[in-house]
């Protein structure tokens, strides 16, 4: 059984998707649809930069979504369809477009606002994220509790065994990183992000986004979408949307998502969109899995081999 998995923020690069758009009409049309949905040339920013503009959260999120859906539509046009889908943070929106839960144009507009709301929830410099390496998730949570001192800091991404990202107020994240080292972490790496995603500081963004998500025309997914918030397959429109609402300020349980997919019988994964981060995480979580990444025309043969 094959799952398509979709990347989140951090996988962006200037020029991503350009080879797909230059080679395939279905991909070129997807970029044009995103431009029309936003009323601005997002595709030019994706293909040409500048990088500092592409890195802005409100641009990054629709950009990665667009490249991912361009890649998915090409695979779909070749008859490659998944049995399950999932996405890391922002990637869960790509998963829902793939599954038919929400329309692509609606998703592009929604993640543009999601990015803006998340950025506006915490002033730049007031929040931070850091990756804690070599420590069990429960011990990372303990480090956060012991370092909080009345400020927000908590696990934000449980990516794989021994890699947990923490998020919160800048000073609290620094204290939690030091406490994690004292408890045995091998390394603590500050992340170059503009806001502390997936923690309680994102609650204002969640509250602004919730009515917009609930107002979308949503359909029951064609294939189950395993959600970040609880690693449960979403099979109806209502629970799918509520999972996206909760996701803004809740941790991404990626390790649990992959384990759930494996328990459902998934043995092969295609990372659809820019980068290969998720393939690397899957490799550490499910050592028996086969996988391929698909972000440009050269990846078609690997995907075809996986489906063979």
Steps between C-alpha positions, in 0.01 A plus 500: 500500500627846406462834681572845359658732760530875454775729637458804722675829552878487475505298177474808277770603252500758221442318171304210650243360258637694204607190306154349552328816372731522197446134410136418576180691421319366808773649722513831311122529536527440876739793543269719289205396718689604815586838345133554414381394847728752669474771234879529485793322330592249772659280233754769413604522866532120516707473182712817526496618863627707670563242771430737791149559362440129444605436862222721635250261659199642313683433169672176596179320588309553172824447305571154645133404468501599132817306413368196688165503318665555161709190569200303627287589197770372268521171691121472495494563123733198464267281706700512824260539793557432873303286745572746784634855522659714769696822520738666744335816641427712190527176299172381652326759279671352192382157619141623520514652151635166374215319681238740361398634842556862398548669164850607401411868451333511844804332657742751341304794636456337841868417555597852393287629788616219729858614444408862563302421817782281636755773437282768660426289810848560645722806433824412318771418754256414778470134407743223400530134408784253552561137410600275789706200386554172677237527772171315552186712444385456859833632632483796260154579640648479851777745400238743371294479819804555722624796292172680434502737801150618412576538127386281211738227379393152388566220249379618158612229256555137599677423175671167567667310785762732644388815318249728670454866410400736781327838463403792719621830640861572397655494849298195606614305194861586584454385861328178388786431260754531782286279726468241220880489469528448875255210469711336229415657163781459248434834331254788501477687170319836478279511188492799259124560523306823526244380756455226766267262315282227657495627858257693720634835372325415169154498666413849363581376148284191554208715613530723191535208260226278648196685355665515157571126501148418618352719226679309222306266275640165610433147378570162657857399404529246217778327695568523875717792616702418813499821706790663682307569822406142592643271227144386423372450144242765412227356279235774514505873422407623849773314688752591228432873542504483882840327487632788287362752753664326798825449310599871514585497872544123555817295454566313175511131592687389188655188652152385607361584154754273329446222754123526441550477123719193552234342723246556221720300262698776329839369390594756235511881514528771236604844627314729261638854478827680573780338697567159651461575871203268555668206327787542746261495795309197369830315462567547873144411611420199276818328388307250288337770284585577139476860381557745220494879482338683211571867435625508140469295178800282587303345787230345281691176442551441874130552567408265215735237643334532842157440343622210283 
